[in-house]
Amino acid sequence: MSNTGLNGAPTFASVLRDYGRDKRQGELRGDWAVLLFYRIWSFPLIWLLARTPVSPTAVTLSSVPLALSMPVLALTLPLEQAALGVGLVAIVFQILDCVDGGLARCTGRTSRLGGTLDFLIDMAQWGLLYGSIGLLADRVLDTGALWTAVGCAAAWVRLYARVVRDAGAGGADAVHAADAAGEKRPAGPLDIVLWFFAGLSGAIPPALLLAWWSGTLSWLIVFLLVYALADVAEGLVETLARRDG
């Protein structure tokens, strides 16, 4: 079966195949919310963009204004609309974050620069999203800058958790090499719990919409901080276990 259609552009079926079984299983093991909420919407966009001169790096860079707009929306939109606006922008950002990698794979336009930009912009987005949720909570509760500070602290802890986790895994190349060598063991109940826990981060934008609807923004901030601290703790345990082994 051909992987290309008219004018050599990838077919929709080939876009799905490029995503592949390994990538799907990897997201189920640690990014299930990305697969559930965003990945499915990225496939038609990838298919359409593959028929244009738009590069994966251009898609990555197009998400920068979205990330930067979140604290602006949190501060300037009418209070009853601000959380809705931030949540929707965060969801669009996550969809584009799926699109750039998928577009790179199906068109063969991968680059080290593109991967680095994708990582840096993604990390900045999480910091801006956490801070924006704090701003929203302060506006709702009229608490000055209390929840903004908590949100920024949660963002810093989350970024630190990512550094710890990467150090424990020995980097992405080491993880892929281990997978390729078949160094996998059957998943146990604890693995499933940890995968569910790790994948919760992708559910934060939809959770923001739910918190806006239910009036529980401050509780979402508390969850983010506890989640980030637990993520650091789990990453440290994993890192130490790997080094001891």
C-alpha positions as CSV (number, residue, x, y, z in Angstrom):
1,M,0.0,0.0,0.0
2,S,1.4,3.4,-1.0
3,N,2.3,5.9,1.8
4,T,1.6,8.9,-0.5
5,G,-1.3,10.3,-2.4
6,L,-1.6,13.0,-5.0
7,N,1.6,15.1,-5.4
8,G,3.5,12.8,-3.1
9,A,1.7,14.0,0.0
10,P,1.2,11.4,2.8
11,T,-2.2,9.7,2.9
12,F,-4.3,9.9,6.1
13,A,-3.6,6.1,6.6
14,S,0.1,6.7,6.5
15,V,-0.2,9.5,9.0
16,L,-1.8,7.0,11.4
17,R,0.8,4.4,10.6
18,D,3.7,6.9,11.3
19,Y,2.2,7.4,14.8
20,G,2.7,3.7,15.2
21,R,2.2,1.1,17.8
22,D,5.3,1.9,19.8
23,K,4.4,5.6,20.1
24,R,0.9,4.7,21.1
25,Q,2.1,2.3,23.8
26,G,4.6,4.9,25.1
27,E,1.8,7.4,25.5
28,L,-0.4,4.9,27.2
29,R,2.4,4.3,29.7
30,G,3.0,7.9,30.7
31,D,1.0,10.4,28.6
32,W,-2.5,8.8,28.4
33,A,-4.2,12.2,28.7
34,V,-2.3,13.4,25.7
35,L,-3.6,10.5,23.7
36,L,-7.1,10.8,25.0
37,F,-7.6,14.6,24.7
38,Y,-5.3,15.9,22.0
39,R,-3.6,13.3,19.8
40,I,-6.7,12.2,18.0
41,W,-7.3,15.9,16.9
42,S,-3.8,16.2,15.6
43,F,-4.1,13.6,12.8
44,P,-6.3,15.6,10.4
45,L,-4.2,18.7,11.0
46,I,-1.0,16.7,10.2
47,W,-2.6,15.3,7.1
48,L,-3.6,18.8,5.9
49,L,-0.3,20.5,6.8
50,A,1.7,17.8,5.0
51,R,0.2,19.2,1.8
52,T,1.6,22.6,2.4
53,P,5.1,24.1,2.7
54,V,4.6,24.6,6.5
55,S,7.4,23.1,8.4
56,P,7.2,21.3,11.8
57,T,9.4,24.0,13.3
58,A,6.9,26.6,12.0
59,V,4.1,24.8,13.8
60,T,6.2,24.7,17.0
61,L,6.9,28.4,16.8
62,S,3.2,29.2,16.1
63,S,2.4,27.9,19.6
64,V,4.6,30.5,21.3
65,P,1.9,33.3,21.1
66,L,-0.6,30.9,22.5
67,A,1.6,30.2,25.5
68,L,2.4,33.9,26.1
69,S,-1.3,34.8,25.8
70,M,-2.4,32.6,28.8
71,P,-1.4,35.0,31.6
72,V,-2.7,37.9,29.6
73,L,-6.1,36.3,29.2
74,A,-6.1,35.3,32.9
75,L,-5.6,39.0,33.8
76,T,-7.6,40.9,31.2
77,L,-10.7,38.8,30.3
78,P,-13.9,39.3,32.3
79,L,-13.7,37.0,35.3
80,E,-16.5,34.8,34.1
81,Q,-14.7,34.1,30.8
82,A,-11.0,34.2,31.8
83,A,-10.6,30.6,32.9
84,L,-12.5,29.4,29.9
85,G,-10.2,31.4,27.6
86,V,-7.0,30.1,29.3
87,G,-8.2,26.5,29.2
88,L,-9.2,26.6,25.6
89,V,-5.8,28.2,24.6
90,A,-4.0,25.5,26.6
91,I,-5.9,22.7,24.8
92,V,-5.1,24.2,21.4
93,F,-1.4,24.5,22.4
94,Q,-1.4,20.8,23.4
95,I,-2.9,19.8,20.0
96,L,-0.2,21.8,18.1
97,D,2.4,20.1,20.3
98,C,1.2,16.8,18.9
99,V,1.0,18.1,15.4
100,D,4.7,19.3,15.1
101,G,6.2,15.9,15.9
102,G,3.7,14.0,13.8
103,L,4.3,16.3,10.8
104,A,8.1,15.8,11.2
105,R,7.7,12.0,11.2
106,C,5.4,11.7,8.3
107,T,7.3,14.2,6.1
108,G,10.8,13.2,7.2
109,R,11.6,16.8,8.2
110,T,13.0,16.1,11.6
111,S,15.8,18.2,13.0
112,R,17.8,18.5,16.3
113,L,16.9,22.3,16.4
114,G,13.2,21.5,16.0
115,G,13.3,18.9,18.8
116,T,15.1,21.4,21.1
117,L,12.7,24.2,20.4
118,D,9.7,21.9,21.0
119,F,11.1,20.9,24.4
120,L,11.9,24.5,25.5
121,I,8.6,25.9,24.4
122,D,6.7,23.0,26.0
123,M,8.4,23.6,29.3
124,A,7.8,27.3,29.2
125,Q,4.1,26.6,28.4
126,W,3.7,24.6,31.6
127,G,5.2,27.3,33.7
128,L,2.9,29.9,32.1
129,L,-0.2,27.7,32.5
130,Y,0.5,27.0,36.2
131,G,1.1,30.7,36.8
132,S,-2.1,31.6,34.9
133,I,-4.2,29.3,36.9
134,G,-2.8,31.0,40.0
135,L,-3.8,34.4,38.6
136,L,-7.3,33.1,38.0
137,A,-7.6,31.7,41.5
138,D,-6.5,35.1,43.0
139,R,-9.0,37.0,40.9
140,V,-11.8,34.6,41.9
141,L,-11.0,34.6,45.6
142,D,-9.6,38.1,45.8
143,T,-6.4,36.9,47.6
144,G,-3.8,39.3,46.2
145,A,-0.9,37.3,44.8
146,L,-1.2,34.2,47.1
147,W,-2.3,31.6,44.6
148,T,-0.2,33.1,41.8
149,A,2.8,32.5,44.0
150,V,1.7,28.9,44.7
151,G,1.1,28.3,41.0
152,C,4.6,29.6,40.1
153,A,6.1,27.4,42.9
154,A,4.2,24.4,41.4
155,A,5.5,25.3,38.0
156,W,9.1,25.4,39.2
157,V,8.7,22.1,41.0
158,R,7.3,20.5,37.9
159,L,10.2,21.7,35.8
160,Y,12.6,20.4,38.4
161,A,10.7,17.0,38.4
162,R,11.3,16.8,34.6
163,V,15.0,17.4,35.1
164,V,15.2,14.7,37.8
165,R,13.2,12.3,35.7
166,D,15.4,12.8,32.6
167,A,18.5,12.3,34.8
168,G,17.1,9.1,36.2
169,A,16.3,7.8,32.7
170,G,19.7,8.7,31.4
171,G,18.2,10.8,28.6
172,A,15.7,9.9,25.9
173,D,18.4,8.1,23.8
174,A,19.0,5.6,26.7
175,V,15.3,4.9,27.1
176,H,14.9,4.2,23.3
177,A,17.9,2.0,23.3
178,A,16.6,0.0,26.2
179,D,13.2,-0.4,24.5
180,A,14.9,-1.5,21.3
181,A,17.0,-4.1,23.2
182,G,13.8,-5.6,24.6
183,E,14.6,-4.6,28.1
184,K,10.9,-4.5,29.2
185,R,9.2,-6.4,31.9
186,P,5.5,-7.3,32.2
187,A,3.5,-4.4,33.7
188,G,2.3,-4.9,37.2
189,P,-0.4,-3.0,39.3
190,L,2.2,-0.5,40.6
191,D,3.3,0.3,37.0
192,I,-0.3,1.0,36.0
193,V,-0.8,3.3,39.0
194,L,2.5,5.2,38.2
195,W,1.5,5.5,34.5
196,F,-1.8,6.9,35.4
197,F,-0.2,9.3,37.8
198,A,2.4,10.4,35.2
199,G,-0.3,11.0,32.6
200,L,-2.4,13.3,34.8
201,S,-0.3,16.3,33.7
202,G,-1.9,16.2,30.3
203,A,-5.3,16.4,31.8
204,I,-4.6,19.8,33.4
205,P,-6.1,22.0,30.6
206,P,-9.4,20.1,30.6
207,A,-9.3,20.1,34.4
208,L,-9.1,23.9,34.3
209,L,-12.3,24.0,32.3
210,L,-13.9,21.7,34.8
211,A,-12.6,23.8,37.7
212,W,-14.0,27.0,36.0
213,W,-17.4,25.3,35.6
214,S,-17.5,24.0,39.2
215,G,-15.9,27.0,40.9
216,T,-13.0,25.0,42.3
217,L,-10.0,26.9,40.9
218,S,-8.2,27.2,44.3
219,W,-8.5,23.4,44.7
220,L,-6.9,22.9,41.3
221,I,-3.9,25.0,42.4
222,V,-3.5,22.9,45.5
223,F,-3.6,19.7,43.4
224,L,-1.0,21.1,41.0
225,L,1.4,21.8,43.8
226,V,0.9,18.4,45.5
227,Y,1.1,16.7,42.1
228,A,4.4,18.5,41.3
229,L,6.0,17.6,44.6
230,A,4.9,14.0,44.3
231,D,6.3,13.9,40.8
232,V,9.7,15.1,42.1
233,A,9.6,12.5,44.9
234,E,8.8,9.7,42.5
235,G,11.5,10.9,40.1
236,L,14.1,11.0,42.8
237,V,13.2,7.5,44.0
238,E,13.5,6.2,40.4
239,T,16.8,8.0,39.8
240,L,18.4,6.6,43.0
241,A,17.1,3.1,42.2
242,R,18.6,3.2,38.8
243,R,22.0,4.4,40.1
244,D,22.0,1.8,42.9
245,G,21.3,-0.8,40.3
